[in-house]
Amino acid sequence: MDIQQSGSVCELRETCGFYCDVLYLYQKHEIWKGLVRRYCEGTSFPLCARRIYFYQTGKCAPLDLSPLGKMPGELLLEMMERG
């Protein structure tokens, strides 16, 4: 498996638990929309912790891992505190 990819969207997004499942639960919150725009549909996809996990282990990342490498609840609280 090769972690390098050309293009502007993540090649794993259609099978990614964050993109497909977790995102659905939080789709109305701007924080999650921003993460999707940046990591799933934008040029920051090579930095996504979920994508890196997949290429390092060959397994799908756990659902509690966000693209930033944190659990969704923890990430949401942290981002809300920042305002």
mmCIF file of the N, C-alpha and C atoms, coordinates in Angstrom:
data_MODEL
# 
_entry.id   MODEL 
# 
loop_
_atom_site.group_PDB 
_atom_site.id 
_atom_site.type_symbol 
_atom_site.label_atom_id 
_atom_site.label_alt_id 
_atom_site.label_comp_id 
_atom_site.label_asym_id 
_atom_site.label_entity_id 
_atom_site.label_seq_id 
_atom_site.pdbx_PDB_ins_code 
_atom_site.Cartn_x 
_atom_site.Cartn_y 
_atom_site.Cartn_z 
_atom_site.occupancy 
_atom_site.B_iso_or_equiv 
_atom_site.pdbx_formal_charge 
_atom_site.auth_seq_id 
_atom_site.auth_comp_id 
_atom_site.auth_asym_id 
_atom_site.auth_atom_id 
_atom_site.pdbx_PDB_model_num 
ATOM 1   N N  . MET A 1 1  ? 0.835   -1.191 0.000  1.00 0.00 ? 1  MET A N  1 
ATOM 2   C CA . MET A 1 1  ? 0.000   0.000  0.000  1.00 0.00 ? 1  MET A CA 1 
ATOM 3   C C  . MET A 1 1  ? 0.874   1.247  0.000  1.00 0.00 ? 1  MET A C  1 
ATOM 4   N N  . ASP A 1 2  ? 0.520   2.188  -0.803 1.00 0.00 ? 2  ASP A N  1 
ATOM 5   C CA . ASP A 1 2  ? 1.292   3.413  -0.949 1.00 0.00 ? 2  ASP A CA 1 
ATOM 6   C C  . ASP A 1 2  ? 0.514   4.589  -0.367 1.00 0.00 ? 2  ASP A C  1 
ATOM 7   N N  . ILE A 1 3  ? 1.117   5.261  0.605  1.00 0.00 ? 3  ILE A N  1 
ATOM 8   C CA . ILE A 1 3  ? 0.433   6.373  1.280  1.00 0.00 ? 3  ILE A CA 1 
ATOM 9   C C  . ILE A 1 3  ? 0.378   7.625  0.403  1.00 0.00 ? 3  ILE A C  1 
ATOM 10  N N  . GLN A 1 4  ? 1.251   7.710  -0.600 1.00 0.00 ? 4  GLN A N  1 
ATOM 11  C CA . GLN A 1 4  ? 1.256   8.867  -1.486 1.00 0.00 ? 4  GLN A CA 1 
ATOM 12  C C  . GLN A 1 4  ? 0.070   8.801  -2.438 1.00 0.00 ? 4  GLN A C  1 
ATOM 13  N N  . GLN A 1 5  ? -0.554  9.943  -2.677 1.00 0.00 ? 5  GLN A N  1 
ATOM 14  C CA . GLN A 1 5  ? -1.662  10.016 -3.612 1.00 0.00 ? 5  GLN A CA 1 
ATOM 15  C C  . GLN A 1 5  ? -1.677  11.381 -4.246 1.00 0.00 ? 5  GLN A C  1 
ATOM 16  N N  . SER A 1 6  ? -1.988  11.416 -5.502 1.00 0.00 ? 6  SER A N  1 
ATOM 17  C CA . SER A 1 6  ? -2.172  12.709 -6.146 1.00 0.00 ? 6  SER A CA 1 
ATOM 18  C C  . SER A 1 6  ? -3.663  12.996 -6.193 1.00 0.00 ? 6  SER A C  1 
ATOM 19  N N  . GLY A 1 7  ? -4.007  14.240 -6.292 1.00 0.00 ? 7  GLY A N  1 
ATOM 20  C CA . GLY A 1 7  ? -5.416  14.623 -6.315 1.00 0.00 ? 7  GLY A CA 1 
ATOM 21  C C  . GLY A 1 7  ? -5.742  15.533 -5.157 1.00 0.00 ? 7  GLY A C  1 
ATOM 22  N N  . SER A 1 8  ? -7.018  15.854 -5.042 1.00 0.00 ? 8  SER A N  1 
ATOM 23  C CA . SER A 1 8  ? -7.406  16.830 -4.034 1.00 0.00 ? 8  SER A CA 1 
ATOM 24  C C  . SER A 1 8  ? -8.357  16.278 -2.985 1.00 0.00 ? 8  SER A C  1 
ATOM 25  N N  . VAL A 1 9  ? -8.710  14.988 -3.057 1.00 0.00 ? 9  VAL A N  1 
ATOM 26  C CA . VAL A 1 9  ? -9.560  14.378 -2.047 1.00 0.00 ? 9  VAL A CA 1 
ATOM 27  C C  . VAL A 1 9  ? -8.953  13.054 -1.606 1.00 0.00 ? 9  VAL A C  1 
ATOM 28  N N  . CYS A 1 10 ? -9.297  12.649 -0.401 1.00 0.00 ? 10 CYS A N  1 
ATOM 29  C CA . CYS A 1 10 ? -8.783  11.393 0.137  1.00 0.00 ? 10 CYS A CA 1 
ATOM 30  C C  . CYS A 1 10 ? -9.409  10.211 -0.606 1.00 0.00 ? 10 CYS A C  1 
ATOM 31  N N  . GLU A 1 11 ? -8.584  9.292  -1.015 1.00 0.00 ? 11 GLU A N  1 
ATOM 32  C CA . GLU A 1 11 ? -9.047  8.112  -1.738 1.00 0.00 ? 11 GLU A CA 1 
ATOM 33  C C  . GLU A 1 11 ? -9.761  7.115  -0.834 1.00 0.00 ? 11 GLU A C  1 
ATOM 34  N N  . LEU A 1 12 ? -9.668  7.301  0.474  1.00 0.00 ? 12 LEU A N  1 
ATOM 35  C CA . LEU A 1 12 ? -10.277 6.379  1.432  1.00 0.00 ? 12 LEU A CA 1 
ATOM 36  C C  . LEU A 1 12 ? -11.619 6.877  1.967  1.00 0.00 ? 12 LEU A C  1 
ATOM 37  N N  . ARG A 1 13 ? -12.025 8.063  1.607  1.00 0.00 ? 13 ARG A N  1 
ATOM 38  C CA . ARG A 1 13 ? -13.181 8.679  2.258  1.00 0.00 ? 13 ARG A CA 1 
ATOM 39  C C  . ARG A 1 13 ? -14.474 7.894  2.109  1.00 0.00 ? 13 ARG A C  1 
ATOM 40  N N  . GLU A 1 14 ? -14.697 7.236  1.002  1.00 0.00 ? 14 GLU A N  1 
ATOM 41  C CA . GLU A 1 14 ? -15.960 6.513  0.797  1.00 0.00 ? 14 GLU A CA 1 
ATOM 42  C C  . GLU A 1 14 ? -16.088 5.288  1.710  1.00 0.00 ? 14 GLU A C  1 
ATOM 43  N N  . THR A 1 15 ? -14.976 4.818  2.270  1.00 0.00 ? 15 THR A N  1 
ATOM 44  C CA . THR A 1 15 ? -15.016 3.675  3.191  1.00 0.00 ? 15 THR A CA 1 
ATOM 45  C C  . THR A 1 15 ? -14.595 4.059  4.601  1.00 0.00 ? 15 THR A C  1 
ATOM 46  N N  . CYS A 1 16 ? -14.361 5.331  4.831  1.00 0.00 ? 16 CYS A N  1 
ATOM 47  C CA . CYS A 1 16 ? -13.889 5.820  6.130  1.00 0.00 ? 16 CYS A CA 1 
ATOM 48  C C  . CYS A 1 16 ? -15.045 5.967  7.112  1.00 0.00 ? 16 CYS A C  1 
ATOM 49  N N  . GLY A 1 17 ? -14.879 5.419  8.303  1.00 0.00 ? 17 GLY A N  1 
ATOM 50  C CA . GLY A 1 17 ? -15.892 5.520  9.337  1.00 0.00 ? 17 GLY A CA 1 
ATOM 51  C C  . GLY A 1 17 ? -16.180 6.952  9.742  1.00 0.00 ? 17 GLY A C  1 
ATOM 52  N N  . PHE A 1 18 ? -15.181 7.803  9.768  1.00 0.00 ? 18 PHE A N  1 
ATOM 53  C CA . PHE A 1 18 ? -15.402 9.207  10.120 1.00 0.00 ? 18 PHE A CA 1 
ATOM 54  C C  . PHE A 1 18 ? -16.249 9.878  9.059  1.00 0.00 ? 18 PHE A C  1 
ATOM 55  N N  . TYR A 1 19 ? -15.886 9.700  7.823  1.00 0.00 ? 19 TYR A N  1 
ATOM 56  C CA . TYR A 1 19 ? -16.596 10.350 6.727  1.00 0.00 ? 19 TYR A CA 1 
ATOM 57  C C  . TYR A 1 19 ? -18.022 9.822  6.590  1.00 0.00 ? 19 TYR A C  1 
ATOM 58  N N  . CYS A 1 20 ? -18.195 8.528  6.707  1.00 0.00 ? 20 CYS A N  1 
ATOM 59  C CA . CYS A 1 20 ? -19.506 7.905  6.459  1.00 0.00 ? 20 CYS A CA 1 
ATOM 60  C C  . CYS A 1 20 ? -20.405 7.825  7.687  1.00 0.00 ? 20 CYS A C  1 
ATOM 61  N N  . ASP A 1 21 ? -19.866 7.439  8.835  1.00 0.00 ? 21 ASP A N  1 
ATOM 62  C CA . ASP A 1 21 ? -20.688 7.163  10.012 1.00 0.00 ? 21 ASP A CA 1 
ATOM 63  C C  . ASP A 1 21 ? -20.665 8.283  11.042 1.00 0.00 ? 21 ASP A C  1 
ATOM 64  N N  . VAL A 1 22 ? -19.501 8.621  11.541 1.00 0.00 ? 22 VAL A N  1 
ATOM 65  C CA . VAL A 1 22 ? -19.393 9.631  12.587 1.00 0.00 ? 22 VAL A CA 1 
ATOM 66  C C  . VAL A 1 22 ? -19.846 10.982 12.055 1.00 0.00 ? 22 VAL A C  1 
ATOM 67  N N  . LEU A 1 23 ? -19.484 11.305 10.852 1.00 0.00 ? 23 LEU A N  1 
ATOM 68  C CA . LEU A 1 23 ? -19.888 12.577 10.273 1.00 0.00 ? 23 LEU A CA 1 
ATOM 69  C C  . LEU A 1 23 ? -21.404 12.698 10.224 1.00 0.00 ? 23 LEU A C  1 
ATOM 70  N N  . TYR A 1 24 ? -22.081 11.637 9.898  1.00 0.00 ? 24 TYR A N  1 
ATOM 71  C CA . TYR A 1 24 ? -23.540 11.663 9.818  1.00 0.00 ? 24 TYR A CA 1 
ATOM 72  C C  . TYR A 1 24 ? -24.158 12.120 11.142 1.00 0.00 ? 24 TYR A C  1 
ATOM 73  N N  . LEU A 1 25 ? -23.588 11.684 12.248 1.00 0.00 ? 25 LEU A N  1 
ATOM 74  C CA . LEU A 1 25 ? -24.123 12.035 13.564 1.00 0.00 ? 25 LEU A CA 1 
ATOM 75  C C  . LEU A 1 25 ? -23.941 13.515 13.884 1.00 0.00 ? 25 LEU A C  1 
ATOM 76  N N  . TYR A 1 26 ? -22.905 14.118 13.350 1.00 0.00 ? 26 TYR A N  1 
ATOM 77  C CA . TYR A 1 26 ? -22.559 15.497 13.688 1.00 0.00 ? 26 TYR A CA 1 
ATOM 78  C C  . TYR A 1 26 ? -22.637 16.438 12.485 1.00 0.00 ? 26 TYR A C  1 
ATOM 79  N N  . GLN A 1 27 ? -23.329 16.036 11.446 1.00 0.00 ? 27 GLN A N  1 
ATOM 80  C CA . GLN A 1 27 ? -23.277 16.773 10.186 1.00 0.00 ? 27 GLN A CA 1 
ATOM 81  C C  . GLN A 1 27 ? -23.750 18.217 10.275 1.00 0.00 ? 27 GLN A C  1 
ATOM 82  N N  . LYS A 1 28 ? -24.506 18.564 11.287 1.00 0.00 ? 28 LYS A N  1 
ATOM 83  C CA . LYS A 1 28 ? -25.008 19.924 11.381 1.00 0.00 ? 28 LYS A CA 1 
ATOM 84  C C  . LYS A 1 28 ? -24.043 20.866 12.099 1.00 0.00 ? 28 LYS A C  1 
ATOM 85  N N  . HIS A 1 29 ? -22.987 20.359 12.658 1.00 0.00 ? 29 HIS A N  1 
ATOM 86  C CA . HIS A 1 29 ? -22.043 21.188 13.404 1.00 0.00 ? 29 HIS A CA 1 
ATOM 87  C C  . HIS A 1 29 ? -20.901 21.649 12.488 1.00 0.00 ? 29 HIS A C  1 
ATOM 88  N N  . GLU A 1 30 ? -20.621 22.917 12.515 1.00 0.00 ? 30 GLU A N  1 
ATOM 89  C CA . GLU A 1 30 ? -19.615 23.501 11.627 1.00 0.00 ? 30 GLU A CA 1 
ATOM 90  C C  . GLU A 1 30 ? -18.211 22.926 11.830 1.00 0.00 ? 30 GLU A C  1 
ATOM 91  N N  . ILE A 1 31 ? -17.899 22.524 13.054 1.00 0.00 ? 31 ILE A N  1 
ATOM 92  C CA . ILE A 1 31 ? -16.569 21.951 13.313 1.00 0.00 ? 31 ILE A CA 1 
ATOM 93  C C  . ILE A 1 31 ? -16.365 20.698 12.468 1.00 0.00 ? 31 ILE A C  1 
ATOM 94  N N  . TRP A 1 32 ? -17.368 19.824 12.445 1.00 0.00 ? 32 TRP A N  1 
ATOM 95  C CA . TRP A 1 32 ? -17.240 18.577 11.688 1.00 0.00 ? 32 TRP A CA 1 
ATOM 96  C C  . TRP A 1 32 ? -17.233 18.848 10.200 1.00 0.00 ? 32 TRP A C  1 
ATOM 97  N N  . LYS A 1 33 ? -18.034 19.798 9.759  1.00 0.00 ? 33 LYS A N  1 
ATOM 98  C CA . LYS A 1 33 ? -18.030 20.159 8.343  1.00 0.00 ? 33 LYS A CA 1 
ATOM 99  C C  . LYS A 1 33 ? -16.652 20.667 7.933  1.00 0.00 ? 33 LYS A C  1 
ATOM 100 N N  . GLY A 1 34 ? -16.041 21.449 8.810  1.00 0.00 ? 34 GLY A N  1 
ATOM 101 C CA . GLY A 1 34 ? -14.699 21.964 8.528  1.00 0.00 ? 34 GLY A CA 1 
ATOM 102 C C  . GLY A 1 34 ? -13.660 20.866 8.434  1.00 0.00 ? 34 GLY A C  1 
ATOM 103 N N  . LEU A 1 35 ? -13.751 19.887 9.326  1.00 0.00 ? 35 LEU A N  1 
ATOM 104 C CA . LEU A 1 35 ? -12.810 18.764 9.273  1.00 0.00 ? 35 LEU A CA 1 
ATOM 105 C C  . LEU A 1 35 ? -12.968 17.981 7.976  1.00 0.00 ? 35 LEU A C  1 
ATOM 106 N N  . VAL A 1 36 ? -14.198 17.775 7.554  1.00 0.00 ? 36 VAL A N  1 
ATOM 107 C CA . VAL A 1 36 ? -14.443 17.059 6.296  1.00 0.00 ? 36 VAL A CA 1 
ATOM 108 C C  . VAL A 1 36 ? -13.893 17.845 5.116  1.00 0.00 ? 36 VAL A C  1 
ATOM 109 N N  . ARG A 1 37 ? -14.174 19.141 5.092  1.00 0.00 ? 37 ARG A N  1 
ATOM 110 C CA . ARG A 1 37 ? -13.668 19.966 3.983  1.00 0.00 ? 37 ARG A CA 1 
ATOM 111 C C  . ARG A 1 37 ? -12.154 19.942 3.928  1.00 0.00 ? 37 ARG A C  1 
ATOM 112 N N  . ARG A 1 38 ? -11.524 19.940 5.088  1.00 0.00 ? 38 ARG A N  1 
ATOM 113 C CA . ARG A 1 38 ? -10.060 20.007 5.119  1.00 0.00 ? 38 ARG A CA 1 
ATOM 114 C C  . ARG A 1 38 ? -9.397  18.652 4.889  1.00 0.00 ? 38 ARG A C  1 
ATOM 115 N N  . TYR A 1 39 ? -9.846  17.620 5.605  1.00 0.00 ? 39 TYR A N  1 
ATOM 116 C CA . TYR A 1 39 ? -9.149  16.342 5.577  1.00 0.00 ? 39 TYR A CA 1 
ATOM 117 C C  . TYR A 1 39 ? -9.724  15.314 4.606  1.00 0.00 ? 39 TYR A C  1 
ATOM 118 N N  . CYS A 1 40 ? -11.012 15.367 4.327  1.00 0.00 ? 40 CYS A N  1 
ATOM 119 C CA . CYS A 1 40 ? -11.622 14.362 3.451  1.00 0.00 ? 40 CYS A CA 1 
ATOM 120 C C  . CYS A 1 40 ? -11.747 14.859 2.018  1.00 0.00 ? 40 CYS A C  1 
ATOM 121 N N  . GLU A 1 41 ? -12.046 16.144 1.886  1.00 0.00 ? 41 GLU A N  1 
ATOM 122 C CA . GLU A 1 41 ? -12.308 16.709 0.571  1.00 0.00 ? 41 GLU A CA 1 
ATOM 123 C C  . GLU A 1 41 ? -11.322 17.798 0.193  1.00 0.00 ? 41 GLU A C  1 
ATOM 124 N N  . GLY A 1 42 ? -10.299 17.994 1.009  1.00 0.00 ? 42 GLY A N  1 
ATOM 125 C CA . GLY A 1 42 ? -9.336  19.063 0.748  1.00 0.00 ? 42 GLY A CA 1 
ATOM 126 C C  . GLY A 1 42 ? -7.915  18.554 0.662  1.00 0.00 ? 42 GLY A C  1 
ATOM 127 N N  . THR A 1 43 ? -7.007  19.475 0.576  1.00 0.00 ? 43 THR A N  1 
ATOM 128 C CA . THR A 1 43 ? -5.610  19.125 0.344  1.00 0.00 ? 43 THR A CA 1 
ATOM 129 C C  . THR A 1 43 ? -4.860  18.657 1.590  1.00 0.00 ? 43 THR A C  1 
ATOM 130 N N  . SER A 1 44 ? -5.489  18.689 2.763  1.00 0.00 ? 44 SER A N  1 
ATOM 131 C CA . SER A 1 44 ? -4.816  18.225 3.983  1.00 0.00 ? 44 SER A CA 1 
ATOM 132 C C  . SER A 1 44 ? -4.982  16.726 4.216  1.00 0.00 ? 44 SER A C  1 
ATOM 133 N N  . PHE A 1 45 ? -5.588  16.007 3.276  1.00 0.00 ? 45 PHE A N  1 
ATOM 134 C CA . PHE A 1 45 ? -5.822  14.580 3.497  1.00 0.00 ? 45 PHE A CA 1 
ATOM 135 C C  . PHE A 1 45 ? -4.560  13.786 3.803  1.00 0.00 ? 45 PHE A C  1 
ATOM 136 N N  . PRO A 1 46 ? -3.360  14.155 3.280  1.00 0.00 ? 46 PRO A N  1 
ATOM 137 C CA . PRO A 1 46 ? -2.172  13.369 3.650  1.00 0.00 ? 46 PRO A CA 1 
ATOM 138 C C  . PRO A 1 46 ? -1.833  13.449 5.147  1.00 0.00 ? 46 PRO A C  1 
ATOM 139 N N  . LEU A 1 47 ? -2.360  14.455 5.849  1.00 0.00 ? 47 LEU A N  1 
ATOM 140 C CA . LEU A 1 47 ? -2.083  14.632 7.275  1.00 0.00 ? 47 LEU A CA 1 
ATOM 141 C C  . LEU A 1 47 ? -3.114  13.959 8.170  1.00 0.00 ? 47 LEU A C  1 
ATOM 142 N N  . CYS A 1 48 ? -4.140  13.378 7.601  1.00 0.00 ? 48 CYS A N  1 
ATOM 143 C CA . CYS A 1 48 ? -5.217  12.766 8.368  1.00 0.00 ? 48 CYS A CA 1 
ATOM 144 C C  . CYS A 1 48 ? -4.713  11.575 9.183  1.00 0.00 ? 48 CYS A C  1 
ATOM 145 N N  . ALA A 1 49 ? -4.954  11.612 10.493 1.00 0.00 ? 49 ALA A N  1 
ATOM 146 C CA . ALA A 1 49 ? -4.509  10.535 11.382 1.00 0.00 ? 49 ALA A CA 1 
ATOM 147 C C  . ALA A 1 49 ? -5.171  9.206  11.031 1.00 0.00 ? 49 ALA A C  1 
ATOM 148 N N  . ARG A 1 50 ? -6.398  9.243  10.558 1.00 0.00 ? 50 ARG A N  1 
ATOM 149 C CA . ARG A 1 50 ? -7.117  8.022  10.173 1.00 0.00 ? 50 ARG A CA 1 
ATOM 150 C C  . ARG A 1 50 ? -6.470  7.390  8.937  1.00 0.00 ? 50 ARG A C  1 
ATOM 151 N N  . ARG A 1 51 ? -6.122  8.219  7.974  1.00 0.00 ? 51 ARG A N  1 
ATOM 152 C CA . ARG A 1 51 ? -5.478  7.740  6.742  1.00 0.00 ? 51 ARG A CA 1 
ATOM 153 C C  . ARG A 1 51 ? -4.096  7.178  7.061  1.00 0.00 ? 51 ARG A C  1 
ATOM 154 N N  . ILE A 1 52 ? -3.343  7.870  7.895  1.00 0.00 ? 52 ILE A N  1 
ATOM 155 C CA . ILE A 1 52 ? -2.010  7.414  8.293  1.00 0.00 ? 52 ILE A CA 1 
ATOM 156 C C  . ILE A 1 52 ? -2.111  6.077  9.020  1.00 0.00 ? 52 ILE A C  1 
ATOM 157 N N  . TYR A 1 53 ? -3.077  5.969  9.923  1.00 0.00 ? 53 TYR A N  1 
ATOM 158 C CA . TYR A 1 53 ? -3.297  4.711  10.658 1.00 0.00 ? 53 TYR A CA 1 
ATOM 159 C C  . TYR A 1 53 ? -3.542  3.569  9.673  1.00 0.00 ? 53 TYR A C  1 
ATOM 160 N N  . PHE A 1 54 ? -4.399  3.798  8.684  1.00 0.00 ? 54 PHE A N  1 
ATOM 161 C CA . PHE A 1 54 ? -4.700  2.757  7.701  1.00 0.00 ? 54 PHE A CA 1 
ATOM 162 C C  . PHE A 1 54 ? -3.443  2.311  6.967  1.00 0.00 ? 54 PHE A C  1 
ATOM 163 N N  . TYR A 1 55 ? -2.648  3.253  6.497  1.00 0.00 ? 55 TYR A N  1 
ATOM 164 C CA . TYR A 1 55 ? -1.455  2.889  5.735  1.00 0.00 ? 55 TYR A CA 1 
ATOM 165 C C  . TYR A 1 55 ? -0.357  2.283  6.601  1.00 0.00 ? 55 TYR A C  1 
ATOM 166 N N  . GLN A 1 56 ? -0.358  2.572  7.890  1.00 0.00 ? 56 GLN A N  1 
ATOM 167 C CA . GLN A 1 56 ? 0.629   1.967  8.790  1.00 0.00 ? 56 GLN A CA 1 
ATOM 168 C C  . GLN A 1 56 ? 0.230   0.563  9.225  1.00 0.00 ? 56 GLN A C  1 
ATOM 169 N N  . THR A 1 57 ? -1.072  0.322  9.385  1.00 0.00 ? 57 THR A N  1 
ATOM 170 C CA . THR A 1 57 ? -1.527  -0.962 9.927  1.00 0.00 ? 57 THR A CA 1 
ATOM 171 C C  . THR A 1 57 ? -2.239  -1.852 8.914  1.00 0.00 ? 57 THR A C  1 
ATOM 172 N N  . GLY A 1 58 ? -2.748  -1.263 7.841  1.00 0.00 ? 58 GLY A N  1 
ATOM 173 C CA . GLY A 1 58 ? -3.535  -2.012 6.880  1.00 0.00 ? 58 GLY A CA 1 
ATOM 174 C C  . GLY A 1 58 ? -4.957  -2.254 7.342  1.00 0.00 ? 58 GLY A C  1 
ATOM 175 N N  . LYS A 1 59 ? -5.342  -1.614 8.446  1.00 0.00 ? 59 LYS A N  1 
ATOM 176 C CA . LYS A 1 59 ? -6.682  -1.771 9.009  1.00 0.00 ? 59 LYS A CA 1 
ATOM 177 C C  . LYS A 1 59 ? -7.377  -0.418 9.059  1.00 0.00 ? 59 LYS A C  1 
ATOM 178 N N  . CYS A 1 60 ? -8.708  -0.453 9.028  1.00 0.00 ? 60 CYS A N  1 
ATOM 179 C CA . CYS A 1 60 ? -9.469  0.789  9.182  1.00 0.00 ? 60 CYS A CA 1 
ATOM 180 C C  . CYS A 1 60 ? -9.234  1.358  10.576 1.00 0.00 ? 60 CYS A C  1 
ATOM 181 N N  . ALA A 1 61 ? -9.179  2.665  10.651 1.00 0.00 ? 61 ALA A N  1 
ATOM 182 C CA . ALA A 1 61 ? -8.981  3.327  11.942 1.00 0.00 ? 61 ALA A CA 1 
ATOM 183 C C  . ALA A 1 61 ? -10.218 3.148  12.817 1.00 0.00 ? 61 ALA A C  1 
ATOM 184 N N  . PRO A 1 62 ? -10.032 3.104  14.135 1.00 0.00 ? 62 PRO A N  1 
ATOM 185 C CA . PRO A 1 62 ? -11.185 3.010  15.041 1.00 0.00 ? 62 PRO A CA 1 
ATOM 186 C C  . PRO A 1 62 ? -12.095 4.233  14.878 1.00 0.00 ? 62 PRO A C  1 
ATOM 187 N N  . LEU A 1 63 ? -13.390 4.041  15.100 1.00 0.00 ? 63 LEU A N  1 
ATOM 188 C CA . LEU A 1 63 ? -14.337 5.141  14.947 1.00 0.00 ? 63 LEU A CA 1 
ATOM 189 C C  . LEU A 1 63 ? -14.072 6.291  15.910 1.00 0.00 ? 63 LEU A C  1 
ATOM 190 N N  . ASP A 1 64 ? -13.402 6.010  17.017 1.00 0.00 ? 64 ASP A N  1 
ATOM 191 C CA . ASP A 1 64 ? -13.153 7.081  17.988 1.00 0.00 ? 64 ASP A CA 1 
ATOM 192 C C  . ASP A 1 64 ? -11.888 7.884  17.678 1.00 0.00 ? 64 ASP A C  1 
ATOM 193 N N  . LEU A 1 65 ? -11.351 7.723  16.477 1.00 0.00 ? 65 LEU A N  1 
ATOM 194 C CA . LEU A 1 65 ? -10.182 8.490  16.063 1.00 0.00 ? 65 LEU A CA 1 
ATOM 195 C C  . LEU A 1 65 ? -10.602 9.503  15.007 1.00 0.00 ? 65 LEU A C  1 
ATOM 196 N N  . SER A 1 66 ? -10.391 10.781 15.282 1.00 0.00 ? 66 SER A N  1 
ATOM 197 C CA . SER A 1 66 ? -10.729 11.832 14.321 1.00 0.00 ? 66 SER A CA 1 
ATOM 198 C C  . SER A 1 66 ? -9.548  12.041 13.376 1.00 0.00 ? 66 SER A C  1 
ATOM 199 N N  . PRO A 1 67 ? -9.733  12.816 12.316 1.00 0.00 ? 67 PRO A N  1 
ATOM 200 C CA . PRO A 1 67 ? -8.611  13.118 11.428 1.00 0.00 ? 67 PRO A CA 1 
ATOM 201 C C  . PRO A 1 67 ? -7.438  13.798 12.134 1.00 0.00 ? 67 PRO A C  1 
ATOM 202 N N  . LEU A 1 68 ? -7.719  14.447 13.258 1.00 0.00 ? 68 LEU A N  1 
ATOM 203 C CA . LEU A 1 68 ? -6.658  15.103 14.021 1.00 0.00 ? 68 LEU A CA 1 
ATOM 204 C C  . LEU A 1 68 ? -5.996  14.176 15.031 1.00 0.00 ? 68 LEU A C  1 
ATOM 205 N N  . GLY A 1 69 ? -6.490  12.940 15.125 1.00 0.00 ? 69 GLY A N  1 
ATOM 206 C CA . GLY A 1 69 ? -5.896  11.966 16.035 1.00 0.00 ? 69 GLY A CA 1 
ATOM 207 C C  . GLY A 1 69 ? -6.506  11.965 17.420 1.00 0.00 ? 69 GLY A C  1 
ATOM 208 N N  . LYS A 1 70 ? -7.638  12.608 17.608 1.00 0.00 ? 70 LYS A N  1 
ATOM 209 C CA . LYS A 1 70 ? -8.304  12.664 18.909 1.00 0.00 ? 70 LYS A CA 1 
ATOM 210 C C  . LYS A 1 70 ? -9.676  12.032 18.805 1.00 0.00 ? 70 LYS A C  1 
ATOM 211 N N  . MET A 1 71 ? -10.221 11.680 19.968 1.00 0.00 ? 71 MET A N  1 
ATOM 212 C CA . MET A 1 71 ? -11.569 11.147 20.013 1.00 0.00 ? 71 MET A CA 1 
ATOM 213 C C  . MET A 1 71 ? -12.544 12.269 19.679 1.00 0.00 ? 71 MET A C  1 
ATOM 214 N N  . PRO A 1 72 ? -13.629 11.975 18.933 1.00 0.00 ? 72 PRO A N  1 
ATOM 215 C CA . PRO A 1 72 ? -14.564 13.030 18.525 1.00 0.00 ? 72 PRO A CA 1 
ATOM 216 C C  . PRO A 1 72 ? -15.114 13.871 19.665 1.00 0.00 ? 72 PRO A C  1 
ATOM 217 N N  . GLY A 1 73 ? -15.522 13.273 20.767 1.00 0.00 ? 73 GLY A N  1 
ATOM 218 C CA . GLY A 1 73 ? -16.049 14.046 21.893 1.00 0.00 ? 73 GLY A CA 1 
ATOM 219 C C  . GLY A 1 73 ? -15.007 14.969 22.486 1.00 0.00 ? 73 GLY A C  1 
ATOM 220 N N  . GLU A 1 74 ? -13.803 14.469 22.662 1.00 0.00 ? 74 GLU A N  1 
ATOM 221 C CA . GLU A 1 74 ? -12.691 15.259 23.194 1.00 0.00 ? 74 GLU A CA 1 
ATOM 222 C C  . GLU A 1 74 ? -12.359 16.410 22.256 1.00 0.00 ? 74 GLU A C  1 
ATOM 223 N N  . LEU A 1 75 ? -12.339 16.126 20.982 1.00 0.00 ? 75 LEU A N  1 
ATOM 224 C CA . LEU A 1 75 ? -12.036 17.145 19.986 1.00 0.00 ? 75 LEU A CA 1 
ATOM 225 C C  . LEU A 1 75 ? -13.103 18.230 19.962 1.00 0.00 ? 75 LEU A C  1 
ATOM 226 N N  . LEU A 1 76 ? -14.359 17.839 20.009 1.00 0.00 ? 76 LEU A N  1 
ATOM 227 C CA . LEU A 1 76 ? -15.456 18.797 19.987 1.00 0.00 ? 76 LEU A CA 1 
ATOM 228 C C  . LEU A 1 76 ? -15.395 19.728 21.190 1.00 0.00 ? 76 LEU A C  1 
ATOM 229 N N  . LEU A 1 77 ? -15.170 19.167 22.375 1.00 0.00 ? 77 LEU A N  1 
ATOM 230 C CA . LEU A 1 77 ? -15.061 20.016 23.573 1.00 0.00 ? 77 LEU A CA 1 
ATOM 231 C C  . LEU A 1 77 ? -13.901 20.978 23.479 1.00 0.00 ? 77 LEU A C  1 
ATOM 232 N N  . GLU A 1 78 ? -12.760 20.490 23.017 1.00 0.00 ? 78 GLU A N  1 
ATOM 233 C CA . GLU A 1 78 ? -11.578 21.326 22.887 1.00 0.00 ? 78 GLU A CA 1 
ATOM 234 C C  . GLU A 1 78 ? -11.809 22.483 21.911 1.00 0.00 ? 78 GLU A C  1 
ATOM 235 N N  . MET A 1 79 ? -12.446 22.190 20.797 1.00 0.00 ? 79 MET A N  1 
ATOM 236 C CA . MET A 1 79 ? -12.686 23.224 19.790 1.00 0.00 ? 79 MET A CA 1 
ATOM 237 C C  . MET A 1 79 ? -13.738 24.222 20.252 1.00 0.00 ? 79 MET A C  1 
ATOM 238 N N  . MET A 1 80 ? -14.729 23.770 20.993 1.00 0.00 ? 80 MET A N  1 
ATOM 239 C CA . MET A 1 80 ? -15.762 24.664 21.499 1.00 0.00 ? 80 MET A CA 1 
ATOM 240 C C  . MET A 1 80 ? -15.191 25.607 22.560 1.00 0.00 ? 80 MET A C  1 
ATOM 241 N N  . GLU A 1 81 ? -14.233 25.125 23.358 1.00 0.00 ? 81 GLU A N  1 
ATOM 242 C CA . GLU A 1 81 ? -13.600 25.951 24.373 1.00 0.00 ? 81 GLU A CA 1 
ATOM 243 C C  . GLU A 1 81 ? -12.788 27.082 23.731 1.00 0.00 ? 81 GLU A C  1 
ATOM 244 N N  . ARG A 1 82 ? -12.217 26.795 22.587 1.00 0.00 ? 82 ARG A N  1 
ATOM 245 C CA . ARG A 1 82 ? -11.426 27.816 21.880 1.00 0.00 ? 82 ARG A CA 1 
ATOM 246 C C  . ARG A 1 82 ? -12.314 28.899 21.287 1.00 0.00 ? 82 ARG A C  1 
ATOM 247 N N  . GLY A 1 83 ? -13.576 28.525 21.026 1.00 0.00 ? 83 GLY A N  1 
ATOM 248 C CA . GLY A 1 83 ? -14.524 29.487 20.477 1.00 0.00 ? 83 GLY A CA 1 
ATOM 249 C C  . GLY A 1 83 ? -14.455 29.540 19.025 1.00 0.00 ? 83 GLY A C  1 
# 
